[in-house]
Amino acid sequence: MDAREMKIKAAQAALDYVEDGMRLGIGTGSTAEEFVRLLAEKVASGFRIEGVPTSERTARLCVELGVPLKSLEELPELDLTIDGADEVDPMLRLIKGGGGALLREKIVACASARMIVIADETKVVDTLGAFKLPIEVNVFGLAATRIAVEKLAARHGLSGEIAVRTSGDGPFMTDGGHLILDASFGRIPDADALACELNAIPGVVEHGLFIGIASLAIIAGPAGARVMTV
Ligand SMILES: O=C[C@H](O)[C@H](O)[C@H](O)COP(=O)(O)O
């Protein structure tokens, strides 16, 4: 089974948790897009959901495939969010934001009664941090914010490059008009504390550590999909 087939397997299993009439947060990324494709087939066969997309990219795909959308302003309380992840640890702590959508993803997931992660087994780790941690920052004060993040990282015994994400010739801009710092920390021993302390830096808009948000993960491997819970 190749990587795409595993993503489809996880997305298929996630459909079992989606009920007719649900208000649904819809994630971003290649795994979430497989979910959108399968969801669109169900919608075409008469299944009713109202979706809130976590990015402009997801919104475009939903529109293209006929998945009905509302904004989070129209539907500020959701039943369920289904989204991918860059890393998942055994406590269902996540790193997200590889696609730059972490801020909207976190807002939508936290507005949902439940968040389910869909991923292939390569995303499962014992300790978060092999994937670069995306940190969304305000354009104003970039240098000062980066220094504050470096100092915080040092207090946690973390080092490694903290680079401004680029896209084409310039910096990558998020849907919210912010920049992303990708922090190559390596293994993060205390992700819970780091998450809280990153939020205390004024220029940090949000970060890709999702702690205590997901309650179930569907992990697909060559043998099929399995469920992880906390
Ligand atoms: O910003 C992007 C998101 O957090 C994605 O859900 C995450 O990067 C996983 O994406 P993929 O399913 O493409 O690996």
PDBQT file of the ligand as one rigid body, heavy atoms in Angstrom, charges set to zero:
ROOT
HETATM    1  O1  LIG A 301      -1.165  23.104   7.893  1.00  0.00    +0.000 OA
HETATM    2  C1  LIG A 301      -1.399  21.971   7.535  1.00  0.00    +0.000 C 
HETATM    3  C2  LIG A 301      -1.957  20.919   8.374  1.00  0.00    +0.000 C 
HETATM    4  O2  LIG A 301      -1.662  20.994   9.739  1.00  0.00    +0.000 OA
HETATM    5  C3  LIG A 301      -1.932  19.494   7.837  1.00  0.00    +0.000 C 
HETATM    6  O3  LIG A 301      -3.041  18.872   8.411  1.00  0.00    +0.000 OA
HETATM    7  C4  LIG A 301      -0.686  18.721   8.168  1.00  0.00    +0.000 C 
HETATM    8  O4  LIG A 301       0.447  19.411   7.661  1.00  0.00    +0.000 OA
HETATM    9  C5  LIG A 301      -0.725  17.299   7.600  1.00  0.00    +0.000 C 
HETATM   10  O5  LIG A 301      -0.766  17.366   6.211  1.00  0.00    +0.000 OA
HETATM   11  P1  LIG A 301      -0.647  16.067   5.299  1.00  0.00    +0.000 P 
HETATM   12  O6  LIG A 301      -1.904  15.284   5.513  1.00  0.00    +0.000 OA
HETATM   13  O7  LIG A 301      -0.507  16.583   3.913  1.00  0.00    +0.000 OA
HETATM   14  O8  LIG A 301       0.568  15.300   5.752  1.00  0.00    +0.000 OA
ENDROOT
TORSDOF 0
